[in-house]
């Protein structure tokens, strides 16, 4: 099992115990190989998904109760994890390769029969909840709240595809999940997290039914065959990130509604076709571009992580497990982006999402399958890339400590311009943006009066 980050901040988080958790009862279908799809294969050179929730621990005047509370919590989490893995059985396995000859080809599958299970870590820190959320900036130590730090999905042949790290704080608990991105995307991740919570809170774990049980592809379907071994350890796509600053920006529901209305009015649309997230992303794209002080003739790119399920022919259900996400991309010259109204940028984003069809997705996949293996993943230096979604029910995950104080993420391929969108803690359509930028660009963004006038205080 991979250890936590080796940075100096790791000294603030000490591992108490490590173990593996197997499903209570592996389903019969787990005995068959669960092969990855072409899009799953594409994600092998990326980092694990790392998202977690910060909770305040119930207060107590009895000095013996905190220890009892943690012991009870940890055991219930382990028991609930085992039951949840019954439903999400591939997450208990390891990656392996099927090799065929004439012609030689390789396909990656999940082997659940030769695996010790999912990882489970108990860690402890002398930090408080306030140390984590007391500043708008995300402290580097948060990366220590996740297992598999900087791990690449290819490593899933040797390490767990899922790891739960529970860090005990002075007055709180952080539950961080690391999931192999070649097995599932953000929607699959949060379906697992929500199911984990539902099972934890169930009084009779063995007698209930999940409302959104994962749907898996047929194991008898056609395999994705590649002319090279995609689990070759030399296939890496991410170089070490430069020093970045990370800040949470909160936008109230009123601000989000106002921006959506303005974007649609700018486009003189009769319907509200431009969404809230597209409108807010347009604001951020323009603001970050100003902060970077790009030349007028320089191109800048905005990328959306788009869910492909509804775009497939026929469409897939929202709880279909696996990787069904790819990027909807639009570009613009700096002068055009900044001299036109907000609606101009928002409309370009809307068009990129609208044009992200099943035919386009299939064409991009075909091009990748024909590409040279191990080609480095290129990050445009002038990009704003929005991932995750405020539509995921992140604050619905509760583990006996009430509603989470905040959502935070781990290392997970962070680079200049990467943004994660979360629902605001108070709900109602509010949105939090986790923005990663080079320090000089973030400082410039914080002095942008137009942008900062839209930012409000967060309840977290």
Residue, then its C-alpha position, 0 to 999 in steps of 0.5 A: x500500500x502506498x504511503x502518504x506524501x513525503x513532504x514536510x507536512x506529512x509529519x503532521x499526519x501519522x499512520x496508526x494502522x493499515x489493513x485491507x477490506x474484502x467484500x462480505x460476499x463476492x457476487x458470482x459474476x466477480x469470478x469472471x474477468x471485468x475488462x476495462x473499456x477503451x475509455x477506461x484504458x485511456x485513463x491508465x496514465x492519469x492519477x487516482x481520484x482523491x476526494x474527501x469530507x471533513x467532519x466535526x467530531x461530536x463534542x464530549x466532556x468525558x475524556x474517555x469518549x473520544x477514544x471510544x468514539x473513534x474505535x466505534x467509528x472505525x469498526x463501523x466504517x470497516x463493516x460498511x465498506x465490506x458491505x458496500x464492496x459487495x455492490x461495487x465489487x471491482x473496487x476490491x480487485x487489482x488490475x491485470x493483463x490478458x495477452x493474446x497472440x496472432x496478432x499479439x494484443x493486450x487488454x486490461x481487466x480487474x481481477x477480484x479473485x487474487x486481491x487482498x481487497x480495498x485499503x483501509x488506513x487509520x491516521x492521526x493528526x494534531x491539527x484541528x478542523x480550523x487549521x484546514x478550513x480557517x483560511x481560503x487557501x487549501x493547506x498542503x497537509x490536506x494531501x496527506x489525508x489520502x492514500x496513494x499520493x501521486x499514484x498513477x492508475x497503472x499502479x493498480x496492478x500492485x496497489x488497491x483500486x480503492x483506499x479509504x483513509x480516516x484521519x483523526x483530528x483534534x476535533x474532527x475526522x477527515x474521510x478521504x477516498x482514493x479510487x483508481x480513475x481507470x475503473x470509474x469516473x467522478x460520477x461512479x466515485x460519488x455513487x460509491x461514496x453516497x452508497x457507503x454513507x447509506x450503508x453506514x447509516x442503515x440499521x439492517x445492512x443486509x436487508x436494504x436495497x440501494x436506490x442507485x446500485x451500480x450497473x456494470x457492463x456485460x463481461x461477455x462484451x468485445x474486448x479493447x485490444x491494444x498492440x502494447x501492454x498498457x500496464x508497462x510501468x514506463x507509460x507515464x503521462x504526468x510530469x511533476x507539477x510546479x509549486x501551485x497555490x490552491x484556493x476555495x472560492x464560494x459563490x452564493x446561489x443568488x450570485x450564480x442565478x444572477x450570472x446565469x441570467x446575465x449570460x443568457x441576456x447577453x446572448x439574447x436567448x429566449x430560453x435559459x439554455x446556458x447553464x449556471x456552471x457554464x456562466x460561472x466558468x465563463x467568468x472564471x475563464x475571463x478572470x484567469x486570462x486577465x490574471x495571466x496577462x496574456x498577449x491579445x493574439x494569444x489563444x486560451x483554452x477552456x475545458x469541461x469534463x463532460x459526462x458521456x452517459x446521456x450522449x451515448x446511442x443508446x444513452x446509458x443510465x446515470x448509475x452505469x459504472x466506469x469511465x464515461x467522461x471526456x473533455x468538451x473543449x473551446x478556444x478563443x483569442x485573449x482579445x476576443x474573450x476579454x473584449x466581448x461580453x460574458x455571454x459571448x464566452x458562456x455561449x462558446x462553452x455551451x456550444x462546446x458541450x452541445x457539440x460533444x456528441x457520441x460521434x465526436x467521442x467515438x472519433x476521439x477514442x479511435x484517434x487515441x487507439x491509433x496513437x503512439x503509446x506513452x505519449x505525454x499528456x500535454x497540458x496547455x499552459x493557458x488552460x482553465x480545466x473544470x472537473x467534478x460537478x456541483x450536481x454530485x451529492x457530496x454533502x449527502x454523505x454522512x457518517x454519524x457526525x452530521x453534515x460535512x464541514x467541507x469537501x477537499x481533494x488530494x494531489x490528483x494531477x493538479x496543475x496551473x488552471x485546474x479547477x474542481x466544482x463542488x456544491x456549496x455547503x448551504x445548497x440552493x444552487x450555490x457553488x464552490x470552485x477549488x482553483x489551482x494556479x501558479x502563485x503569481x496568477x492566483x495573487x493577480x486573480x485576488x486583486x481582480x475587483x470584477x471577479x472578487x466582487x462575486x465571491x462571498x464568504x463560505x459557510x465552510 
